[in-house]
């Protein structure tokens, strides 16, 4: 395979004896490296190299202006906007930047295509006036302001171009327009120098004019790269622009059109591969490369071209380990670097500031940021972890600066103060603090430089970004708050990249679509060949409507599609092995549709093209769902004995009934639930508050008879006690607003409703004696089969006596119905979690009975605060399901039946041969 550049160099050397006097102009800088390498391979004698320029560099040289960055241009434009707009009608920089970016793109297009500005702006204004025509005699203020904006476009354009050209800078389109105006002087100055324009396709009007002028004066040649198959097909977009140039330029009426080759029809193996999702494409690219490397020693003539550059990181992670030499021609976007999130988190922390406090989630995001870990690390201890635990355990939703800073060691309190102090919404302070933070991070990493080379590179690049922001905010005082700064920061890091260092002429080439211009490879692997990506499809990011673009010969989506078509097919010209991957799945707005390019390849097949199609599926191992089983070893049995000696609680035993593996995690391993900050009061917190409030209300009456006046007195203390218990249980969480205020009132209502019910009982003449409140109980279980003592223990909510009947009561804030505390078959008590309520109240009854046998009728049951109207829900046994006949007294016989099941349950827990086996949910 002879590449296009090889052909170009051969031609130039044949027709020029002194190449040092040549200027070679290419579509991109990247191509210049490969051209220089090709020259070195073909030149037989020592010689000075010709000047190699990209078209942008040539145009800058002709015009005498330097291109300005988009960010700097935006600030310059805002200065002009403020000068031309009345003060009361001026928008903030943040609002202005949203539409100004689009307008600047339009200015750029207008200048690159040499459109008379006055004509197109007048046209635009007239269109808007027609669009807002109304029967009303006077247009509204909104419409007037809108039309004023369109009529001012010429003023904005003139003001901006005058301002920046005075500084010797210009945006790309203006550089092109100025280059056309200065072309005669440049040609005269360089009349002895020959120029070669190499590998161009779509040219804007300015480029066409410049190149044609070079050709007309006779000191230039232009070398195209196209194929007969496309050039001679009037319907094929791959040569849309080249056909226009061939038949519209005067130069080609008398001169040959060089070159139209015949490479596309050569033998090619083309694989069209469908892959579900982007990551599968990246993984399959790695497999293809693995296969190629096994067949060929070198990947010198292999290029991986990413249609969607978001695939860069997945691709890098999927490359075979054997690949030693790799050149990446695209930069890594700064927005995808982890450090970008760090500064984003800091700005969000500042946005969530309120009354000298910060929202806990924003604080935790900063404290847990891995990039800041070196600052928070003290020997083997991470200070941030302790502070996060403090916030969570105390349920602090808004954290004060003092609360955070005082928990840091003194030697790093300055950095903690900088991070967690309100920046007064001042961008200059924010930028300076970020620069200081970068320096501190650099200092913390520099001692182990070799281990942190990539992290230091990140810091250097972001230091440049913040230096740029600092310079812009000093020169232009337009960024007035943190929100505007965050918008600008995101804008910069979305366009800026961290460039990779590699050996551009060796090994595998990993490139974007535009970097492939004029380059040829034997093997091409192209990803994301989907409609909407290749080609990119319609986009309307412009103030200029489609019809107006057509009128003034500005490029529309059709021309942009033709550019992609040329690049796609040019990649295939000289390639011998082509792998084209597309995403088969719908991702967001992209519908998983094959690109039209693939359809064309399938439809217009060439005799020498071997086209195969298949869909790859990720290798997903079949994972059989297996219930977890934990065998009981010596250490587990020892732990079970310890628990038995202290006492199995009813809740622990019911957790075993629900799922033995939960019992294993919670009681054997001691794994606690993750302690998170409760922004909204959780159900268990509500239950604790209600229980604690009733305990405080009834505790003084233990051993006493309660009368109506006692209950009435309790009502006065409800609000204060509920408030105090919320403070104790809910920490520093706020219960005075939002959902928490509702839950606070629910807790009060639960307590007051219960007291109302108690009072109604007493008014009916019932006699109520409180015996025990929140009493801790314990009882020994005699199990001869075990050689160690076994106890059960727990805390019963309330034991009382109502009209001579002993009642054992368990409070539940959730909903419980009568059916939940009734059983028919005793063996289900320890097998089905549905009967856990019955199990718990019987366990309390058994412990009380063991201490002192019942001397009177006894009942055990539940009071459900969500079902208070049902009153005391008594435990009962029935002969058969649905039977209305039931025994609701707890007798010694009842407890004997319970004890049989209890012993069996404990024996199962203590049996070494019975593992902890997970239950199916």
N, C-alpha and C positions, 0 to 999 in steps of 0.2 A: 504493500500500500504506500503510494507516494502522497504525502499530505499536501494540502493547499499551500502552506507556508514554504514547504520544500520546493514546490513548483514555482512560487513567487521568487524565492531567492535565486533559483537557477536562471530564471528569466532576467532578473536584475543584473546578475553577474555577466550574463551573455551580452547585455546591451550597454554596459557601463564599465569603463576601464578604471575610473576613480570613484569608488563608492563613498568616500568620505565627504563628497560634496552633495550627497543626496539627503533628502528628508523623507522618511517613510512614515506615513500617517495611517493609524489603525483605529478601529472602533473603540478599543479599550486599552488600558495600561497593561493588563494581564497578558494580552496577546504579544506585547512588545518583548517580554522576557523570552517567550518561545521563538519569536522571530530572530532575536539576537543569538540565541542558541543555534538556530538553523544556519545563520550566517557563519558562525564559528566552525560549523561542521563542513561547510562547502568552500569557504575561502582557502585557497592553496598557499597564499603568501601573506606576510605580515602587512596589515593595513589598518588605518584608522576606521572605526565603525561609523556608519552613517548616523544621522540624528534620527531617533525613533520617538515619535510623539503620538499621543492619543488625539482624537479630533478635538476634545475639549481643551487640551494643552495648546494645540495650534491656534484655536480660536482666541484663547486668552492672549497668546503672543501677538496675534494680529491686532486685537482690540486695544491692548495696553491696560486692560482692567483685570483685577483679581476677583474671583468668585467669592461671594459672601455666604456664610452659613445660614441655614433657614432660621435658626433662632435669632441670630443677630439681625437678620432682615426683618423679622417680625417686630423687634423693638424699634428699628428705624421707621417702619411703617406706622407704628403706634404714635411716634413723635409727630409724623406728618398728619395723621388722623386728628390728633388733638389740636394741632394748629388750624385745621380746616373745619373743625366742628365746634359749634357753640357749646359753652361749658355745660349748660343745662341739658344738652342732648348727648353728651359724651358717655360712652359705655366704659365699664371697668376693663382693665387689660385682660382679665380672665374671660369675660364675655366676648370682647373684641377678637381674641385669638381664635375663637371657634370658627368665625366666618372669614377672618382675614387670611387664614391658611389657604382656603379655597380660592379666594380672590387673587392671592399671589401666584397660585398655580395657573390661573387664567392669564394673568399678566405675562407669565413666563411663556405660555403657549402663543399668545398674541405676538410677542417679540420674536420668538424662534421662527414663526411662520411669516414674519414681516408684514403683519396685517396693519393697515392704517388705523391707528388707535381711535382717532376721532370718529371714523365711520362706524366701527363696531360698537363703541360706547353709545353713540347716538341711537344706533339701531336697537341696542339693549333697552335704553330708556324708553324709546317709543313702544316697544313690545310690552313693557310693564304698564305703561299708561293705558294701552288698549286692554290689557288683562284686567285692569282695575276701573274700567269705564263703568259709570253708574248713572242711573236716572236722576240721582240727587244733584242739585245745582252745585253744592259745595262738598268736596270729598271730606271724609272724616280726618281728624288729626293723625290717626294711625296711618291711613293711606297717604296723606301728605308727606309724613316722615319717611315712609317707604319709598315713595317716588323721588324724594329729595336724595336719598341714598344712591339710587340708580343714576340720577343726573349728576352726581358728584364723582362718578368713577373716573372721568377724565382728569379732574382736579387731583384725585388721589394718585393716579398714575404719574401725572406730571410732577407733583410734589415729591413723590418717592424717588423717581429717576434723577431728578435734579439734586436731591439731598445726597444720595449715595454716590453718584458719579463725581461729585465734588470731593469725595473722600477717596476716589480712585478704586472704588469697589462697585460690584454690580452682581445681580443674580444672573443665572445662566442664560436666560432668554435675552436679557439686555446685553450681555457680553456678545452674543451672536449678532444682535442688531448693530452694535457698535463695530464689530469686526467687519461686517459688510460695508459700513461707511468708511472704514480705514483700509480696506483691501487694496486699493490702488497704490497707496504708499508702501504697503508691505511687499507687493509684487515688484515694484520698482527697486526697492532695497535688496530684494533677493532674486533679481532677474537671472543671476548665474547659477542659481541653485535649483536642481530638479526635484520635484515632489512626486511621490507615488502614493496614491490613495488605495488602500488594500482591504478588500473583503467587506465593503459596505453594502447595505441593503436599503432600509427605510431611511430617508434623509428628510430633515425639515427644510423649509424654503430657504432659510439662511445658508444651511450647508450646501444645498443644491446650487445656490447662487455663487458661493465661494468656490466650490469645486469646478463649476462650469467656467468661471472666470480664469482659474488656474489653467484649465485645459485650452481655453481660447487663446491665451497668450503663448502657448506652446512649450511651457516648461513644466508640464505635469502629465502623468498617465494615471488612469484608474483601472484597477484590476478587480473584476467581480468574481464571485464564486456562486455559480448556479449550474443547473443541469438541464439538458434538453427536454427531459420528461416534463418538467414543470414550466420551463420557459415557453415551450411551444403549445402548452395547454392554456388557452385564454381564460378558462374558468378556474384555474388552480391558483390559490392565493399565495403559494410559496414563492412565486415570482411576480406578484402583483406590482411591487415597486420597481423591480428591475425592468419589467416590460414598459412601464411608464417612462423610465429614464431612457430606455433604448429608443423609443419612438418620439419622445417630446424634446430631447436635448438636441440642439443644432449640431453639436460636436459629432454625434454619431451618424449624421447624414454623410459625412466624408471619411469617418474613421471606424475601424473595426470595434466591435463590442467584445472586449476580452474579460473573462473567458466564459464560454458555455461548455461545460465538460459533459462526459457521459459516464458518470460513476454510479449513479443510483441504480441502474439496471444490472450492475454486476452481481455476482453470487453473494447472497446474504442469508444468514440464519436468524430469523426473527421470532422471539418468543413473547407472546402477549399473556401476561400473568395477572389474574385477579387475586387480590388478597384482602381478607376482611380486616378493616381498620389500618391505621397508619403504622402501628408498631409491628404488625405482621409483615408489612412491606419491608420495614427496616431489618427485621430478623431474616427474611428471605434473601435480601441483598447480601447479608453476611454469608448465607449458605451458598449463593451463587459464586461469591468471591472465593470461598473455600474450595469449591469445585474447580474454578479457573486456576487457582494456585497449585492444585494437585496436578493439573494437566500441563501448566506452563510455569517455569521457574520465576519469571518476572511479571509484574503487573504494570510495566512501563507504559504499555499502550492501552490501559484500561481506565475508563472514567466512570465514576458514579455521579450522575447528575440528578440533583434534587429539584423536582418541579415545585415542591412545597418545601421551603427552607426550614420550616418548623421541624422537619425530620432530621435535622443535623445531629442533635444529641442522641436520639434513638439509634441512628445509623452508626455513630461513633462507638456506642455501647455494644453494637452487634457485629463489629468487624472482627474477623478471625485474629487470634493472638499472634499468629505467625507473621502478620503484616508488620514489617519493620519500618518501611519508608512510606510516608503519607504526606500529601500536600493538600491543604484545605484552602480553597480560594475565597470562601465567604467568611465574614466575621461572625463572632458569637454575639448576638444582641445583648446589650447590657441589661435589658429588662428581664432576661432569663437567668442572669447570674444571681446566686443566692444573696449576695450583698445588697442587691437592689431592694429586696424585701426588708432588710434591716432598716434602711432609711425610710422606707414606706411606713413601717411600723412606728417609727419615731414621730413621723408627721401625723399619723392617725392618733397616736397617744395625745399629741397636742390638741388635735381637733376635739377629742373627747374630754377636754378639761372642763371642770365645773367647780366653782367656789374653792379654789386652791386644792382640788382633789382630782384624781384621774380614775377613769373607769377601769375596774379590775382586770377585764379581759385584755385591754390594751397594755396594761402594766405587765401582765403575765406573758403576753406575746414578746415584749422587749426582754424581760428577764430570762425567758427560755430560748432566746435567739442563739443558735449555735455559733454565729459569727462573733457574738459578744462574750462567749464563754471564757476566752483567755483573760478578759478584764475582771471577771467575777470569780476566777479560780484562786483559792488560797490554799496552797499545798495540796492536800488530798480532799479538800472540802470546797464545794461550790456554794457560795453565799446566796446566789439567786434561788437555789432549791429550797433553802430554809425560809426565805421571804415568801416564796410561793406557798409553802406549807402554812405559814402564819396567816396569809390572806385567806386561804381556803378554810382553815380550822376555825377562824374567827368570823367567817362569812362576811368579809368586808367587800361591799360592792363598789364604793368609791374610796380610794386610798389617798391619804394625804402625803405630800412630799416629805414631811418630817418623819412620818411613820416608816417610810422606805429608807431614807438616807441614814437614820440613826441605827439601822440594823446592818449597815455595811461597816467593815473595818475602817479605821480612821484613815489608813493610807490610800483608800480608793473612794472615800466619801466625796471627794471633789468631782470625780467622774459620775458618781451616782446622782449628785446634786445637779450636774449639768443635764443628765438624761431625764430626770424626773422633776425638774422645776419648770413651771410654766414660762414659756418663751415670750409671753406678752403679745402673741400673734405678730411678731416682728420677723420678717424674712431674713434680715441681715444677721440677727442673732442666731436664727436657725441654721443658716449656711455656715457661720463661723463655728458653731457647736459641732456640726457634721465634720468640718475640716479638722477640728481638734480631736474628735473621736477617731478619725482615720489615722492621725498621727500617733495616738495612744495605742491603737491596735497594731500599728506598724512596730512600735517600740516593743510591744509584748511578744511579737513574732520574730523579731530580727535576730534574737539569740539562737534560734533554731531555724535559720534561714533556709537550709536545704530541705527541710521537711514542709515548709510553708511557701514554696516558690509561687504556686498558683494563687494562693490567698494574697500574697504581697502584690502580685500582678493585678489582681482585682482592686486592691486598695489604691494602687497607683492610678488606674484608669478612672476610678470614681473621684479621686482627688482632682483629676483634670476636669471632670464634670462640675464639681463644686467650685473650683477656681473660675471656670467659665461663668457659672451662675453669680459668683461674687462680683466678677468684673462687670457683668451686665446690670446687676442691681445697683452698683456704684455709679455707672454711667447714666442709667435710666432709672428714675425712682418710680417705676410703674407697678412693681410687685409689692402690694401693700399688706397682704395677709398670708398666712400659712397655706390656706386653701389654694390661692393663686400660685404660690411657689410649688405646691405639690403637683398641680396641673402642668406647670412648665417642666418640672423635674421628670414627670412621666413622659412628656413629649420628647425631651432630650434623650432619655435612656431607651426610648422605643426606636429611635433613628440611629443612635450611636452604637458602635460595635467594638468588641475586643478582638483584634486581629490575631490569627494564629501564625506562628512562625513555622516554616517548613522548607523543604528543598523543592522548589517549584518544578524542577526538571527531572525529578527522580520519583519512582514508585507510583502508587495509586493516586489518582487525582479525584478529589471530592469537591464538586463544584455546583454553583447555581446555574440556571439556564443562560443568563446573560454572559457569564464568564466563558461560555463555550465558543463565542464568536471567533471565527477564522481558525479554530483548532480542530484537529481530527484525531480520532482514536480508533484502534482496531476493534475494541470491544466497548460497547456503551451500555450502561445500566441506567435507565431513566425511571424515576419514581413519580407517583401521583399524576399519571396521565389520565386525569379526570376532567370532565366538562366543568368549567368554573375555575379551574387551576391552569390547565393547558388546553385551550386558551382560557384567559381569565374571565371572559364574558363581559357583559354590559356593566358599566359602572358610571354613576352620574355625579361624580364628585367635581361639579363645575357649575358656575352661574350661567354659562353660555348654553342655551338650548340646542338640541340636535340640529334643527333646521338652520339655525344661524351658523353652526359649525360647517354645515354643508355649503352654505352660501359663501363663506369666506375661506373654504378649503382647509379648514382646521381638521385634525385627525379625529375620527369618531371611533366607536368600538369596532367597526369593520376593519379600519386600518390597524388597530391594536391587535386584533385577532390575526391579521395577515403577518404581523411581525412575529408572533408566536409560531405561526405556520412555517415561516422561513427558517427560524431557528430549529424547529423540530426536524424538518426534513433535511436541513443542512447537516445536522448531526449524523444523519443516516447515510449521507452521500458516499463516504469512503469506509464506513464501518462494515465489518464482516460478521460480527456477532452482536445482536441487539436484544436486550431484555427490557421490555416495556411493562412496568407494573402499574396497576390502578387499584383504587380502593373500591371494593364491592359493596361496602356498607354505607348507609346514610349517616353522615356526621354533621349535625347542626343543619346549616343551610345547604351544604353540599350533599346532593342526593345519591351518591354512589353510582353516578352515571359515567359510563365510558366516555372518553374524549372522542370528538369527531375525527381526530387524527387516526385513532385505532380503527374506526369504521372505514375510513378511506383506505387504509392499508389492507383491510380485509376485502374491500370491494374491488379496488384497482390493483389486483395482484400482478406482479411481474413474473415472467417465466423462471428467472433465476432466484426468486425469493422463496425460501422455505419458511412458511409462516405456520406456527403451531400456537394453540391456545389452551390454557388450563387454569384452573383455580386452585390455589394452595390453601390449605387449612392448617391452622396451628396445631401442633401436637399436644393435645390435652390429655394427660394421663387419666385413666378411669379411676376415680377415687371412690371406693366403696365406703359408704357411711357406716362407721363402726361405733357402737356405744363404748364409752370409756369404761375400762375395768381396772381397778387398783387392788392388787393383792395385799393382804395384811401381813407385813413383816414384823419383826420383833419391836422395832421402834414405834410402829403404829399401834401395836397392842399395848405397849407401855403408855402411850398417850391416852388410849381408851381407858386404861386402868386409872390414870390420873383424873380423867373427867368423871369416871364412875365414883371415885373417892370424894371428889368435890360435890358431885351431884349432877345428873342429867337434868337439864331444864326441859319443861314441856315444849318450848319453842324449838329446842335443839332436836328433840325426838320427832316432832312433826316435820322438821326440815329433812330428816332422814326418810320419813314416810313419803314426802314430796319427791325427793330425789337423793338417793344415798351419796351421789358424787358431790352435791352441795354440802352435805354434812361433812364429807371428807375435806373439802376446801376450807370451810369456815371453822370447823371445830378441831380437826386434826392438824391441818397446816396453819390455821390461824390467819388465813387471808381475809383481810377486811375489804369492804366495798370502797371504791375510789371516792375520796372525799373532795367533792367539788363545791364551788360556791353556789348557794341556792339564791338565784335572783328572785324566783317565785317560790314561796313556801311549799315544801314538799309534803306529801300526805303523812309520812311518818313524823315529820316535825309538828304538824297539826295535831296528830294523835298524842304526842308527848306533852304538848302544851295543855290539851284538855285533861289528860290524866293528872298532870302536876297541879293544875288548878283545882280539880275536885279533891285531890289529896289535901291541899292546904285548907280548903273549905271544911272538910269533914273530919280532919285529924283531931281537932280539939274536942270532938264529941265521942271519941272512942270510949266504950263502956257506958255511954249515956243514952237516954231516950231523947230523940229529936222531936221538937214540937214546931208548930206553924211559925211561931215568932222567930225561932232559930233560922228557919229557911228564909224568912223575910230579911233577917239581918245579913244573911249571906249575899243577897242580891246587891247590896251596897258595895261589896268588895270585888265583885266579878271583874269589872273593867280593869281595876288596878292589878289584880292577880294575873289576868290574861296578859296584860302588857308586860309585867315583870317576867313571866314565864317565857314570853316570846323573846325578850332580851337575853334571857339565860340560854335558851335553846337555839335561837336564830342568830346569835352573835350580834354583829353590827349591821345586819341587814335592815333595810328600811321597810316598815310595815304601815307607813302612813300615806302610801300612794299606790295607784294601779291595782293589779290583781292582789297584791299582798294586803292592801287595805280591806278588800272584799273577804279574803281568807281570815283576817283578824276578826272581822265582824261575824264570820261563820263560826269561829271558835267561841266568841261570846254568846252567839245564839245557841250553840250546842249546850253550853253550860246552863244558860238561863232557862232553856226549854226543859232540861233535865230537872232543874230546881222547881220549875212550875209543876212538872209531873209529880215530883215528890210531895209538893205542897197539896196537890189535889188528893193524893192518897191519905195524907194526914187529916185533911178536911172531911174525908169520908169516915173518920173515926178509927183509922188504922193506927196501930202502935208500932213505931219503928225504933229499934235499938241498934246503934252502931257498935259492932264488936271489934272489928279490925279494919284498918285502912292501910293499903300497900304493905301488907305483912309478909316478911320473908319466911318461907316455910322450907322444911326439909324432912325427908322420911327415908328410912332404910328399907331396901327391898331384899328379902331373904331369897337368894337363888342358890340352892345347894350345888348346882352344876358348876358354879364359878368359885374359884379359890381366893377371891378377893372381895372386899365389901363393895356394895353398890348402893348408891343413894340417888334420889331424885330431889330436886329443889327448884324453887321459883318464888315469885312474888305475886301474891293474889291481890287484885285491885281492891276488893271490898268483901267483908263478911258482915252480915247483919241479921237481925231477927225481926220479922214482920208478922205481927199477930201470933207470936209463938212459933213460927216456922223459921228454921235456920236457912239463910240464903247465902250461897257462895257465888259471887258476881265477878264477871270479867267484862271490862269496858271494851267496846270496839267502835272506832270512829267511822269505819267502813260499814257497808250495808250487810246485815245478816238477817235471814228470815228463819221462821220456826223450823222449817224442814232441815236447816243446816245443823241443828242440835238434836236431831232424832236419829236413832239407829234401829235396824231390824236384826241384822246379822252381826254378831260381835266380832267375828274374824275380819270384817271389813274395816274395823276401827283402826287397825295398824297397817292396812294395805292401801286404803284409798284416802288421799289427802282431803277429799270432800268432807270427811268427818273429823278434821283437825280441831274444829271448835269444841266438839264433844270430847275429844281426847284431852284437850287442855283443861276444861272445867272439871272433868273426872279426876285428872291428876291433882288439881288443887284440893278437890274433895277428899281424895285418898290421903294426902299429906295431913290435912286437918284431922281426919278420922284416926290416923296413926297416933297423933298426939293425944287425942281424947275422943273416945267412941261417942257417936251421936246419941244424945239423950232425948231428942225430939225429932219430929219430922224435918227432913232436910231436902232442900232443892239446890240445884246448881245450874247456872245458865249465863246468858249473855244479855247485856244492855247495849243495843246498837243505836248510836246517835243519829244514824241516817234512817232508822226505822223505829223512832221513839214511840210512835203511836201504837206499836205492838207491845209496848211495855217490856216486862222481864220475860225473855225467851228461855223457857225452862228446858233443861235436858230431859229427854224421855226415850223410853224403849217401846217398840211396837211388835206385835206378833207377826205381822205381815205388811208389805208395802201398801199404802193407801188406807190402812186401818185407822179408824177414828179412836179406837180404844188404845190408850197408852198409859204407861206408868211413868209419872213425872217426879216421883220421890227417889232420892238417892239413899239406898239401904245398904246394909252390909253385904247382902247378896249381890247387889249391883256392883259394889266395889270388888267383890271376889271375882266376878266375871271380867271386870276391867283388869284386875291384877294378872289374870291368866294371859291376857293379850299383851300386857305391859312386859311381863317376864319373857314372853316369847320374842318380843321386839328387842329387848336388851340382850338376850342370848344370841340373837342374829347379829347384832352390832359387835358383840364380843367374840364371836366365833371366827377363829383364824381361817377356817376353810371357806367361809362365805365372803367373797371379795366385795368391795364397794362397786356396785354396778350401776352405771348411768341409766336412768329411765328415759324412754322415748317421750318427747314432749308432744 
